Amino acid sequence: MTGVRELNLLLTAGDLRPGQLAVVAATGHFLLIAGCLALFLRLRPSLKRWGQFLAGGVLAVGYLVLIVFSTGPQFIGMMRRVFGL
C-alpha cells in the first residue's frame, strides 16, 4: 500500500523523492511486461512460441538473480525471501 501512496504523491505533488524512484521503476517494468504480453498475444502464438516466451521470462529472472548474487551480496537475503529459497 505504501507504493500506491508514494505514486499518488508523485502524481499530485510532482516532485520525485528518493523513496518514489522504486515506484516509478516498478510501474515502468509492469507497463513494459504488459505491453510485451499484449503484442505477443496479437501474434496468436503456437504452443512452441508460448514455450519460448516463457523460457525467455525464466532466463531474464535467472539473470537478475545472478546479477544480485554476484554484485549485490547485501540483497541475497531479500532475494531468498522473494523466491522462497
C-alpha positions as CSV (number, residue, x, y, z in Angstrom):
1,M,0.0,0.0,0.0
2,T,2.9,2.3,0.6
3,G,3.9,2.1,-3.1
4,V,0.4,3.3,-4.2
5,R,0.6,6.2,-1.7
6,E,4.0,7.2,-3.0
7,L,2.8,7.0,-6.6
8,N,-0.2,9.2,-5.7
9,L,2.1,11.7,-4.0
10,L,4.3,11.8,-7.1
11,L,1.4,12.4,-9.4
12,T,-0.2,15.0,-7.3
13,A,2.8,16.9,-5.9
14,G,5.0,16.4,-9.0
15,D,8.3,16.1,-7.1
16,L,10.3,12.9,-7.0
17,R,11.7,11.8,-3.7
18,P,14.3,9.0,-3.4
19,G,11.7,6.6,-2.0
20,Q,9.5,7.2,-5.0
21,L,12.1,6.2,-7.5
22,A,11.4,2.5,-6.9
23,V,7.7,3.0,-7.5
24,V,8.4,4.7,-10.9
25,A,10.8,1.9,-11.9
26,A,8.3,-0.8,-10.9
27,T,5.5,0.9,-12.7
28,G,7.6,1.2,-15.8
29,H,8.5,-2.5,-15.7
30,F,4.9,-3.6,-15.2
31,L,3.9,-1.5,-18.2
32,L,6.7,-2.9,-20.3
33,I,5.7,-6.5,-19.4
34,A,2.0,-5.8,-20.1
35,G,3.0,-4.3,-23.5
36,C,5.1,-7.3,-24.4
37,L,2.4,-9.7,-23.4
38,A,-0.3,-7.7,-25.3
39,L,1.8,-7.6,-28.5
40,F,2.7,-11.3,-28.1
41,L,-0.9,-12.2,-27.9
42,R,-1.7,-10.4,-31.1
43,L,0.6,-12.8,-32.9
44,R,-1.7,-15.7,-32.0
45,P,1.2,-17.8,-30.8
46,S,1.5,-21.5,-31.1
47,L,2.4,-23.8,-28.2
48,K,6.0,-23.7,-29.2
49,R,6.1,-19.9,-29.2
50,W,4.5,-19.9,-25.7
51,G,7.3,-22.1,-24.5
52,Q,9.9,-19.8,-26.0
53,F,8.1,-16.8,-24.5
54,L,8.0,-18.3,-21.0
55,A,11.6,-19.6,-21.3
56,G,12.7,-16.1,-22.1
57,G,11.0,-14.8,-18.9
58,V,12.6,-17.5,-16.8
59,L,16.0,-16.7,-18.3
60,A,15.5,-13.0,-17.6
61,V,14.6,-13.6,-13.9
62,G,17.6,-16.0,-13.6
63,Y,19.9,-13.4,-15.0
64,L,18.5,-10.9,-12.4
65,V,19.2,-13.3,-9.6
66,L,22.7,-14.0,-10.9
67,I,23.4,-10.2,-11.0
68,V,22.2,-9.7,-7.5
69,F,24.2,-12.7,-6.1
70,S,27.4,-11.6,-7.9
71,T,27.3,-7.9,-7.4
72,G,25.0,-7.1,-4.5
73,P,25.6,-9.6,-1.7
74,Q,23.6,-7.4,0.7
75,F,20.5,-8.2,-1.3
76,I,20.8,-12.0,-1.2
77,G,18.6,-12.4,1.9
78,M,15.9,-10.4,0.2
79,M,16.1,-12.5,-3.0
80,R,15.8,-15.7,-0.9
81,R,12.7,-14.4,0.8
82,V,11.2,-13.2,-2.5
83,F,11.8,-16.5,-4.3
84,G,11.3,-18.7,-1.3
85,L,14.8,-20.2,-1.3
